[in-house]
Amino acid sequence: MSVVNELCMKRNILLIISLLACCSVFAQGVKFDALSLDQALARAQAEEKLVFVDVTASWCGPCKLMFEEVLSRKDVGEYCNEQFICIQINVDNLEGKDFRKRYEVKSIPTFFILQKDGVVRHRLQGTRNPKEFLAWLERGENETSSLFFLNLLLDQKQKMSLQNTIDYYLILKDIRKLHEADSIRNILFEQTPFEKLTDRECWPLFNEDPYGSKYFEYVVKHGDKFREKQERDRIDDYLVRGYKQEIQRLMYDCQASTEAFDLIKQIVAVLSDPDCTIISKADKIKVVLTWAKEVKAFLESDIPGMIEGMRELVELNEWQDCLWHAMKYVGLNGKDEDKERVGQFTSKMLFEFANTPVEQWDFYQKFRYLGFPISCNGKFWRNALEQVKEKNKPLLVECVRGNDAYFVTRNWAWDLSERVVYLNSLCVCVRIDMDDPEVAFLKERFEITNYPAYFLLDKNGEVKYSWEGMIGEDQVFRDSLRKGLEGL
């Protein structure tokens, strides 16, 4: 075999391995078959299944969000792959345009569950979190809670049960007929007897309403009865979420008004009452009161109070993006000793509240910009080495200098979601700030002359390939990585 043929064979083998690795990433999520709608319906008839349709487009941001955060999940994939024939319809191609017209798709993402004859059984518009999406799938798979069944009852003017009416209310929300949904909810709320209204069956009428609504206040007033007939934690968590969101809204608004202070005072007074039974568990009351303390300190520009509140929230494993307002204020206006105090819990915040390496680097950049002490690059490195052993993959290291202005506003090299999936299928990836004294040993080991610098290490930690300098084109980046992987 010639050298050229051997290199070509190696390149093809590597490409196949890469594709298989990428497939394994999505194998745990929804498995979309490369079928036309007619082919999917034919298979559904043969296999006695329904058809699940994801109506999408390559340019649609919310569609990508649903794919990455919901459809790629194992639990969602297991349910869909078991119950449905799953296909994707791209609205930009010919079939997609026909589908859009036939099924009156007005926005994307839109999801359908179709019966074997192509009739719409269930429909959903917009994004949902995984729990909400699974609940929608289950309602659609269950015939008596589906859009098709309930529309049939209405067309035939048959009487709906309480459960039918609640299911129809949820369906109207799913298809964004919010005014009609709210009208049905109001009727149910006014006409359903108290004993039934506090049952689990009626909980969907309340579970998303914010602080201050009549539904929230109803749960506050009758909380003991709701807890008696449902899970205690469900009711407590609902009330805690309502109080927290209202308090956090004041921080997002950044308005130190009389109304804001009165609201905080009112919530604190109610929940601090020793005889208070609105929330049954003291630890959950403490969470709300700590948020109230933090937001009050922020609105009063009380830096020591803000730092103490943040420390307590971190200990309670509480985080919301609104806290960046307080951190920014301390960073820009606080003294060195104030920033040192914040530095006592920045590492915990980074590793416990940032869920991905990209988010961790975002936290790291903000901490550095605001002048808070943070030491984490050594842990980045150690965590990456552990993942190499666990996943039995090579390691790709991107070495940067955090003091460079370029990196203050830029995410790491693999900031595109498609590239993240591609890279994670091939190797473990980590970004290291070489200005951190904690990783000075890497600076010596890699002998870097230009930043950013990339190093591909085998499973034993040996450098097998490297390249330096910024890479703007995605394909050039992939070619560089592929060339390095060939050496492994």
C-alpha positions in Angstrom: 0.0 0.0 0.0 1.4 3.4 -1.0 2.0 6.1 1.6 -0.8 8.3 0.0 -3.3 5.4 0.1 -2.4 4.7 3.7 -2.9 8.4 4.7 -6.3 8.4 2.8 -7.4 5.3 4.6 -6.4 6.8 8.0 -8.3 10.0 7.2 -11.4 8.0 6.2 -11.3 5.9 9.3 -10.9 9.0 11.5 -13.9 10.6 9.7 -16.1 7.5 10.4 -15.0 7.5 14.0 -15.8 11.2 14.3 -19.3 10.7 12.8 -20.0 7.7 15.0 -18.9 9.7 18.1 -21.2 12.6 17.1 -24.1 10.1 16.6 -23.5 8.8 20.1 -24.0 12.3 21.5 -27.5 12.5 20.1 -28.3 8.8 20.5 -29.6 9.5 24.0 -32.0 12.2 22.7 -34.9 12.1 20.1 -34.0 9.9 17.1 -35.2 11.8 14.1 -35.7 9.5 11.0 -34.8 10.9 7.6 -38.3 10.4 6.3 -40.8 12.6 4.4 -44.2 13.1 6.1 -45.8 10.6 3.8 -43.2 8.0 4.6 -43.5 8.7 8.4 -47.3 8.3 8.2 -46.9 5.0 6.3 -44.5 3.7 8.9 -46.8 4.8 11.7 -49.6 2.8 10.2 -47.4 -0.3 9.9 -46.1 0.0 13.5 -49.3 1.3 15.1 -47.7 4.5 16.3 -48.2 8.2 16.2 -45.9 10.7 14.4 -44.0 13.4 16.3 -43.0 16.4 14.1 -40.5 19.1 15.0 -41.1 22.0 12.7 -37.8 23.9 12.6 -35.3 25.9 10.5 -31.5 26.3 10.6 -31.7 30.0 11.4 -34.2 29.7 14.2 -32.5 30.4 17.6 -35.4 29.0 19.8 -35.4 25.9 17.7 -31.8 25.3 18.4 -32.4 26.0 22.1 -35.1 23.3 22.2 -32.9 20.8 20.4 -29.9 21.4 22.7 -31.8 21.7 26.0 -34.8 19.5 25.5 -34.8 17.2 22.5 -31.2 16.0 23.2 -32.1 14.9 26.7 -32.2 11.1 27.5 -35.6 11.2 29.2 -37.3 13.1 26.4 -35.5 10.8 23.8 -36.6 7.6 25.5 -40.2 8.7 25.6 -40.4 10.0 22.0 -38.4 7.1 20.5 -40.7 4.6 22.3 -44.0 6.2 21.5 -43.6 7.9 18.1 -42.1 7.9 14.6 -40.1 11.1 14.9 -39.3 13.5 12.0 -38.1 17.0 11.5 -39.6 19.4 8.9 -37.5 22.3 7.7 -39.8 25.2 6.8 -37.3 26.5 4.2 -37.4 23.5 1.8 -40.3 22.5 -0.5 -41.9 19.9 1.8 -41.6 22.3 4.7 -43.4 25.1 2.8 -46.2 22.6 1.9 -46.4 21.4 5.6 -46.5 25.0 6.9 -49.5 25.7 4.6 -51.3 22.5 5.3 -51.0 22.6 9.1 -51.2 26.4 9.4 -47.8 26.9 11.1 -47.5 30.5 11.9 -44.3 30.5 14.0 -41.5 28.1 15.0 -40.6 26.1 16.8 -43.9 24.3 16.5 -44.4 20.6 17.5 -47.1 18.2 16.3 -48.3 14.8 17.3 -50.1 13.4 14.2 -52.4 10.4 14.0 -51.7 7.7 11.4 -54.0 9.5 8.9 -52.1 12.8 9.2 -54.8 14.5 11.4 -53.5 16.7 14.1 -53.8 15.0 17.5 -51.8 17.5 19.5 -49.9 20.7 19.0 -47.5 23.0 20.8 -46.0 26.4 19.9 -42.9 27.9 21.3 -40.2 26.7 23.8 -40.7 24.7 27.0 -38.5 23.4 29.6 -38.0 19.5 29.7 -40.6 18.9 32.4 -43.2 21.0 30.6 -42.4 19.4 27.3 -42.7 15.8 28.7 -46.1 16.7 30.2 -47.2 18.0 26.8 -46.1 14.8 25.1 -48.0 12.7 27.7 -51.2 14.7 27.2 -50.9 14.2 23.5 -50.1 10.5 23.6 -53.1 10.0 26.0 -56.1 10.1 23.7 -58.6 11.6 26.2 -56.4 14.6 27.0 -55.4 15.3 23.4 -56.4 18.3 21.3 -58.2 16.1 18.8 -60.3 14.3 21.4 -61.3 17.5 23.2 -62.2 19.3 20.0 -64.3 16.3 19.1 -66.2 16.7 22.4 -66.8 20.4 21.6 -67.9 19.7 18.0 -70.4 17.1 19.2 -71.5 19.5 22.0 -70.9 16.8 24.6 -70.5 17.8 28.2 -66.9 18.0 29.5 -65.8 16.7 32.8 -63.8 18.9 35.2 -60.6 17.0 34.0 -61.6 17.5 30.4 -61.9 21.3 30.9 -58.6 21.5 32.7 -56.9 19.6 29.9 -58.5 21.9 27.4 -57.2 24.9 29.3 -53.7 23.5 29.1 -54.1 22.9 25.4 -55.1 26.5 24.7 -52.0 27.6 26.5 -49.9 25.2 24.4 -51.2 26.7 21.2 -50.9 30.2 22.5 -54.6 31.0 22.7 -53.9 32.7 26.0 -57.0 34.9 26.2 -59.3 32.0 25.7 -57.3 29.9 28.2 -57.6 32.6 30.8 -61.3 32.9 30.3 -61.8 29.2 30.9 -59.6 29.4 34.0 -61.6 32.2 35.4 -64.8 30.3 34.9 -63.4 27.2 36.6 -62.0 29.3 39.5 -65.4 31.0 40.1 -67.6 27.9 39.7 -65.6 25.0 41.1 -66.4 24.1 44.8 -63.6 24.8 47.3 -63.1 21.1 48.1 -62.5 20.3 44.4 -60.4 23.5 43.7 -57.8 22.4 46.3 -57.4 18.9 44.8 -54.4 17.8 42.7 -56.6 17.7 39.7 -57.0 21.5 39.7 -53.4 22.4 40.5 -52.6 23.4 36.9 -54.9 26.4 37.4 -52.5 27.8 40.0 -49.0 26.4 39.5 -47.5 29.1 37.2 -49.1 32.3 38.7 -46.9 35.0 40.1 -46.9 36.8 43.4 -49.8 39.2 43.7 -52.3 37.4 41.4 -55.6 36.3 42.8 -54.5 32.6 42.2 -51.3 33.1 44.2 -53.2 34.8 47.0 -55.8 32.0 47.0 -53.0 29.5 47.6 -51.5 31.7 50.4 -54.9 31.9 52.1 -55.7 28.2 51.8 -52.2 26.9 51.9 -52.9 24.4 54.7 -55.7 22.8 52.8 -53.6 22.6 49.6 -50.8 20.9 51.6 -53.3 18.5 53.1 -54.5 17.3 49.8 -51.3 17.5 47.8 -47.6 17.2 48.3 -46.4 19.6 51.0 -43.2 20.4 49.1 -45.1 21.3 45.9 -47.1 24.0 47.7 -44.1 25.3 49.7 -41.9 25.4 46.6 -44.6 27.3 44.6 -44.9 29.9 47.3 -41.1 30.3 47.7 -40.7 30.7 44.0 -43.4 33.4 43.9 -41.9 35.4 46.7 -38.4 35.0 45.4 -39.3 36.1 41.9 -41.1 39.2 43.1 -38.1 40.2 45.3 -35.6 39.4 42.5 -37.6 41.6 40.1 -36.8 44.6 42.3 -33.1 43.9 41.8 -33.5 43.5 38.1 -35.4 46.8 37.9 -32.7 48.6 40.0 -35.3 51.1 41.3 -34.9 52.1 45.0 -38.5 53.3 45.3 -40.7 53.6 48.3 -43.0 50.9 46.8 -40.0 48.6 46.5 -39.0 49.0 50.2 -42.6 48.7 51.3 -43.0 45.4 49.4 -39.8 43.9 50.9 -41.0 45.1 54.4 -44.4 43.5 53.9 -43.0 40.1 52.7 -40.5 40.0 55.6 -43.1 40.9 58.2 -45.5 38.1 57.0 -42.9 35.4 56.8 -41.1 36.4 60.0 -44.2 36.0 62.1 -43.6 33.1 64.5 -47.2 32.0 63.9 -46.8 32.1 60.1 -47.9 28.9 58.3 -47.9 30.2 54.8 -44.7 28.2 54.1 -44.4 25.2 56.4 -40.6 24.7 56.5 -38.2 27.1 58.2 -35.4 26.4 55.8 -37.5 27.5 52.9 -38.7 30.7 54.7 -35.0 31.4 55.3 -34.3 31.4 51.6 -36.9 34.1 50.9 -35.8 36.2 53.9 -32.2 36.0 52.7 -33.1 37.2 49.3 -35.1 40.1 50.8 -32.0 41.0 52.9 -29.8 41.0 49.8 -32.1 43.0 47.6 -32.8 45.6 50.4 -29.0 46.0 50.8 -28.6 46.5 47.1 -31.3 49.1 46.8 -29.7 50.9 49.8 -26.2 50.7 48.2 -25.1 49.0 51.4 -21.9 47.2 50.2 -21.2 45.3 53.5 -24.9 44.2 53.5 -24.7 43.1 49.9 -21.6 41.0 50.5 -23.1 39.3 53.6 -26.3 38.6 51.8 -24.4 37.1 48.8 -22.4 34.9 51.2 -25.5 33.6 52.8 -27.2 32.9 49.5 -24.1 31.0 48.2 -24.2 28.9 51.4 -27.9 28.2 50.6 -27.0 27.2 47.0 -29.1 30.1 45.7 -28.2 31.9 42.5 -29.9 34.2 40.0 -28.5 36.4 37.3 -29.8 39.5 39.1 -26.9 39.0 41.6 -24.6 40.3 38.9 -26.1 43.7 39.6 -24.9 43.6 43.2 -21.5 42.1 42.2 -21.0 44.8 39.6 -21.8 47.5 42.2 -19.3 46.0 44.7 -16.7 45.6 42.0 -16.9 49.2 40.8 -17.5 50.9 44.1 -16.1 48.6 46.8 -12.8 48.8 48.6 -10.0 46.2 48.2 -11.1 44.5 51.5 -14.7 44.3 50.1 -13.4 42.5 47.0 -11.3 40.2 49.2 -14.5 39.2 51.1 -16.3 38.4 47.9 -13.2 36.4 46.8 -13.9 34.0 49.7 -16.8 32.5 47.8 -16.2 33.2 44.1 -14.7 29.7 43.5 -17.8 28.1 45.0 -20.0 30.2 42.8 -18.1 29.3 39.7 -18.0 25.6 40.2 -21.5 25.2 41.7 -23.6 27.7 39.7 -22.0 27.6 36.3 -23.2 24.4 34.6 -20.9 24.2 31.6 -17.2 25.0 30.9 -18.4 28.0 28.7 -20.5 29.3 31.6 -17.6 28.8 34.0 -15.3 30.8 31.8 -18.0 33.5 31.7 -18.1 33.7 35.5 -14.3 33.7 35.6 -14.0 36.7 33.1 -16.6 38.7 35.1 -14.8 38.0 38.4 -11.5 39.2 37.0 -13.0 42.2 35.3 -14.6 43.3 38.6 -11.4 42.7 40.6 -12.6 39.8 42.7 -9.9 37.2 43.6 -10.6 33.9 41.9 -8.3 30.8 41.6 -9.7 28.1 39.5 -7.4 27.3 36.5 -5.6 24.6 38.5 -9.0 23.0 39.1 -9.9 23.4 35.4 -6.8 21.5 34.6 -7.3 18.7 37.2 -10.9 18.3 36.3 -10.0 17.9 32.6 -7.4 15.2 33.4 -10.0 13.3 35.4 -12.4 13.4 32.5 -9.8 12.1 30.2 -9.5 9.0 32.3 -13.3 8.6 32.7 -14.1 9.1 29.1 -11.0 7.5 27.6 -10.5 10.4 25.2 -7.7 12.8 24.2 -7.5 16.3 25.7 -7.6 19.5 23.8 -6.2 22.5 25.8 -6.7 26.1 24.7 -4.1 28.3 26.4 -5.0 32.0 26.6 -4.0 35.1 28.5 -6.9 36.5 30.5 -5.4 40.0 30.5 -5.6 40.4 26.8 -8.5 42.7 25.9 -9.5 40.3 23.1 -10.5 37.6 25.6 -12.5 39.9 27.8 -15.3 40.1 25.2 -14.8 36.8 23.5 -16.0 33.3 24.5 -13.6 30.5 23.9 -12.7 29.0 20.5 -15.6 26.5 20.6 -18.4 29.1 21.3 -20.7 27.8 18.6 -23.1 25.1 19.8 -22.5 22.9 16.8 -18.7 23.1 17.4 -19.2 22.2 21.1 -21.1 19.0 20.1 -18.4 18.2 17.5 -15.5 18.7 19.9 -17.1 17.0 22.9 -17.7 13.9 20.7 -14.0 13.7 19.9 -12.1 14.8 23.0 -12.2 16.5 26.4 -11.8 20.3 26.1 -10.5 22.8 28.6 -9.5 26.5 28.5 -6.7 27.7 30.7 -5.7 31.3 31.6 -1.9 31.1 31.6 -1.7 34.4 33.7 -2.9 32.4 36.7 0.2 31.6 38.9 -1.6 28.3 39.8 -0.8 26.9 36.4 2.7 28.4 35.9 4.0 24.9 35.5 2.0 24.5 32.3 3.5 27.7 30.8 7.0 26.1 31.2 5.8 22.7 30.0 4.1 23.9 26.8 6.8 26.6 25.9 4.2 28.9 24.4 5.3 31.7 22.1 2.0 33.1 20.8 -1.6 33.1 22.2 -4.0 31.5 21.9 -2.2 28.2 21.7 -3.7 24.8 21.3 -2.4 21.5 22.5 -3.7 18.0 21.8 -2.7 15.5 24.5 -3.1 11.8 24.4 -4.7 9.8 27.3 -1.3 9.7 29.0 -0.9 13.4 29.0 1.7 13.6 26.3 1.5 16.5 23.8 1.0 15.0 20.3 0.1 18.0 18.3 0.0 21.8 18.8 -0.8 25.0 16.9 -0.8 28.7 17.8 -2.7 31.8 16.8 -6.4 32.9 16.4 -8.5 30.7 14.1 -11.5 32.6 12.8 -12.8 30.0 10.3 -14.6 27.0 11.8 -13.4 24.6 9.1 -9.8 25.6 9.6 -10.1 24.9 13.3 -11.6 21.5 12.5 -8.9 20.7 10.0 -6.2 21.6 12.6 -7.9 19.3 15.1 -8.3 16.5 12.6 -4.7 16.7 11.7 -3.7 16.4 15.4 -6.1 13.4 15.9 -4.5 11.6 13.0 -1.3 11.6 15.0 -3.1 9.7 17.8 
